[in-house]
Structures are given as C-alpha cells and as structure tokens.
C-alpha cells in the first residue's frame, strides 16, 4: 500500500488496471535508484526535490553545484 491504493477513487475497470501498471512501474524505478533509503523516504524526497525526481524518472546523474 505504498501509493494509498485503498483510497483511490478510480472505479472504471480499465482505469484501475492502467493506474496499477503505472504504479508498479514507478515502484520499480524507485527501488532501482542506488540511494540507500527506504521506498517511502525516496518517494518523499522525490516529492520535495525536482532534481531527485528527475534522477528517478529519467535516470539523470546528479549534477555538482
């Protein structure tokens, strides 16, 4: 229940299947990121930091500032 699926308001059969597929793909990307943190921690950080979110979604390397 990483993405609070029980609170989802999607009732259409195809819509629920599509969102479930999208959630599984995102979960796999989050787990594959090399940062040593929990899945919940990575999700929270991705919500706060657009650079970290880009690293997860697009596989971008972190840039040195």
ROSE-4610 file (N, C-alpha, C; in Angstrom, 1 decimal, always signed):
// ROSE-4610
residu = [X/X/X/X/X/X/X/X/X/X/X/X/X/X/X/X/X/X/X/X/X/X/X/X/X/X/X/X/X/X/X/X/X/X/X/X/X/X/X/X/X/X/X/X/X/X/X/X/X/X/X/X/X/X/X/X/X/X/X/X/X/X/X/X/X/X/X/X/X/X/X/X/X/X/X/X/X/X/X/X/X/X/X/X/X/X/X/X/X/X/X/X/X/X/X/X/X/X/X/X/X/X/X/X/X/X/X/X/X/X/X/X/X/X/X/X/X/X/X/X/X/X/X/X/X/X/X/X/X/X/X/X/X/X/X/X/X/X/X/X/X/X/X/X/X/X/X/X/X/X/X/X/X/X/X/X/X/X/X/X/X/X/X/X/X/X/X/X/X/X/X/X/X/X/X/X/X/X/X/X/X/X/X/X/X/X/X/X/X/X/X/X/X/X/X]
num = [1/1/1/2/2/2/3/3/3/4/4/4/5/5/5/6/6/6/7/7/7/8/8/8/9/9/9/10/10/10/11/11/11/12/12/12/13/13/13/14/14/14/15/15/15/16/16/16/17/17/17/18/18/18/19/19/19/20/20/20/21/21/21/22/22/22/23/23/23/24/24/24/25/25/25/26/26/26/27/27/27/28/28/28/29/29/29/30/30/30/31/31/31/32/32/32/33/33/33/34/34/34/35/35/35/36/36/36/37/37/37/38/38/38/39/39/39/40/40/40/41/41/41/42/42/42/43/43/43/44/44/44/45/45/45/46/46/46/47/47/47/48/48/48/49/49/49/50/50/50/51/51/51/52/52/52/53/53/53/54/54/54/55/55/55/56/56/56/57/57/57/58/58/58/59/59/59/60/60/60/61/61/61/62/62/62/63/63/63/64/64/64/65/65/65]
x = [+0.8/+0.0/+0.9/+1.8/+2.8/+2.1/+1.3/+0.6/-0.8/-1.2/-2.5/-3.6/-3.4/-4.3/-5.7/-5.9/-7.2/-8.0/-7.4/-8.1/-8.4/-8.0/-8.2/-9.7/-10.0/-11.4/-11.6/-10.8/-10.9/-11.8/-12.9/-13.8/-13.9/-13.6/-13.6/-12.6/-13.0/-12.1/-10.8/-10.9/-9.7/-8.8/-9.4/-8.7/-7.9/-8.5/-7.8/-6.6/-6.8/-5.7/-4.5/-4.9/-3.8/-3.1/-3.8/-3.1/-2.2/-2.7/-1.9/-0.6/-0.7/+0.5/+1.5/+1.0/+1.8/+2.5/+1.7/+2.2/+3.3/+3.1/+4.2/+5.5/+5.3/+6.5/+7.2/+6.5/+7.2/+7.8/+7.2/+7.8/+9.1/+9.1/+10.4/+11.5/+11.1/+12.1/+12.6/+11.8/+12.2/+13.1/+12.7/+13.6/+14.9/+15.0/+16.2/+17.2/+16.7/+17.6/+18.7/+19.9/+21.0/+21.1/+20.3/+20.3/+19.9/+20.6/+20.3/+19.3/+18.1/+17.0/+15.7/+14.7/+13.5/+12.7/+11.8/+11.0/+10.2/+9.6/+8.8/+9.7/+11.0/+11.9/+12.2/+12.4/+12.7/+11.5/+10.3/+9.1/+8.9/+9.2/+9.1/+10.1/+11.3/+12.4/+12.0/+11.5/+11.1/+10.0/+9.1/+8.1/+8.7/+9.7/+10.3/+11.4/+12.1/+13.3/+13.1/+13.0/+12.8/+14.0/+15.2/+16.4/+16.4/+16.0/+16.0/+14.9/+13.7/+12.6/+13.1/+13.9/+14.4/+15.4/+16.2/+17.1/+16.3/+15.2/+14.4/+13.7/+13.0/+12.2/+13.0/+14.1/+14.8/+16.2/+16.6/+17.9/+19.0/+18.8/+19.8/+20.7/+22.0/+23.0/+22.9/+23.2/+23.2/+24.3/+23.9/+24.9/+25.6/+26.8/+27.6/+27.3/+27.0/+26.8/+27.9]
y = [-1.2/+0.0/+1.2/+1.3/+2.4/+3.6/+3.5/+4.7/+5.0/+4.4/+4.5/+4.1/+2.9/+2.4/+2.2/+2.0/+1.8/+3.1/+4.2/+5.5/+6.0/+5.2/+5.6/+5.7/+6.6/+6.8/+6.4/+5.5/+5.0/+3.8/+3.9/+2.7/+2.0/+2.7/+2.1/+0.9/-0.2/-1.4/-1.1/-0.5/-0.3/+0.8/+1.8/+2.8/+2.3/+1.4/+0.8/+0.0/-0.8/-1.6/-0.7/+0.4/+1.3/+1.9/+2.4/+3.1/+2.1/+0.8/-0.2/-0.5/-0.5/-0.7/+0.4/+1.7/+2.8/+2.9/+2.5/+2.5/+1.4/+0.2/-0.8/-0.3/+0.3/+0.8/+1.9/+2.8/+3.8/+3.1/+2.1/+1.5/+0.8/+0.2/-0.4/+0.6/+1.8/+2.8/+3.3/+3.5/+3.9/+2.9/+1.6/+0.6/+0.5/+0.8/+0.6/+1.8/+2.9/+4.0/+3.6/+4.0/+3.5/+4.1/+5.1/+5.7/+4.7/+4.6/+3.7/+4.4/+4.3/+4.8/+3.9/+4.1/+3.3/+3.8/+3.0/+3.4/+4.6/+4.6/+5.8/+7.0/+6.9/+8.0/+8.5/+7.6/+8.1/+8.8/+8.3/+8.9/+10.3/+10.5/+11.8/+12.7/+12.3/+13.1/+13.5/+12.6/+12.9/+13.9/+13.9/+15.0/+16.3/+16.4/+17.7/+18.2/+17.3/+17.7/+17.3/+18.4/+18.1/+17.4/+17.7/+17.1/+15.6/+15.2/+13.8/+13.1/+13.8/+13.2/+12.9/+13.8/+13.6/+12.4/+12.3/+11.1/+9.8/+9.8/+8.5/+8.3/+9.3/+9.1/+9.0/+9.8/+9.8/+9.2/+8.8/+8.2/+9.2/+10.5/+11.5/+11.4/+11.7/+11.7/+13.0/+13.0/+14.2/+15.2/+16.4/+17.5/+18.1/+18.4/+19.1/+20.6/+21.2/+22.6/+23.3]
z = [+0.0/+0.0/+0.0/-0.9/-0.9/-1.5/-2.4/-3.0/-2.5/-1.4/-0.8/-1.8/-2.3/-3.3/-2.8/-1.5/-0.9/-0.9/-1.0/-1.0/-2.5/-3.5/-4.8/-5.2/-6.0/-6.4/-7.9/-8.4/-9.8/-9.7/-10.4/-10.4/-11.8/-12.8/-14.2/-14.2/-14.8/-14.8/-15.5/-16.7/-17.4/-16.8/-16.2/-15.5/-14.3/-13.5/-12.4/-12.8/-13.9/-14.4/-14.9/-15.6/-16.2/-15.0/-14.0/-12.9/-12.1/-12.0/-11.3/-12.0/-13.3/-14.1/-14.0/-14.0/-13.8/-12.4/-11.4/-10.0/-9.9/-10.5/-10.4/-11.1/-12.3/-13.0/-12.1/-11.5/-10.7/-9.5/-8.9/-7.7/-8.1/-9.3/-9.8/-10.0/-10.6/-10.7/-9.4/-8.4/-7.1/-6.4/-6.5/-5.9/-6.6/-7.9/-8.7/-8.4/-7.9/-7.6/-6.6/-6.8/-5.9/-4.5/-4.2/-2.9/-1.8/-0.8/+0.3/+1.3/+0.9/+1.7/+1.5/+2.4/+2.2/+1.0/+0.5/-0.6/-0.2/+1.0/+1.5/+1.5/+2.0/+2.0/+0.7/-0.3/-1.7/-2.3/-2.0/-2.5/-1.9/-0.6/+0.0/-0.6/-0.7/-1.3/-2.7/-3.5/-4.9/-5.0/-4.0/-3.9/-3.6/-2.8/-2.4/-3.4/-4.0/-4.8/-6.3/-7.1/-8.6/-9.2/-8.8/-9.3/-9.0/-7.8/-7.4/-8.2/-8.3/-9.1/-10.6/-11.1/-12.5/-12.5/-11.5/-11.4/-11.4/-10.7/-10.7/-12.0/-12.5/-13.7/-15.0/-15.1/-16.4/-16.3/-15.1/-15.0/-15.1/-14.8/-14.9/-13.7/-14.0/-13.0/-12.2/-10.9/-10.1/-10.6/-10.7/-11.1/-9.9/-10.1/-9.0/-9.1/-8.0/-8.0/-7.2]
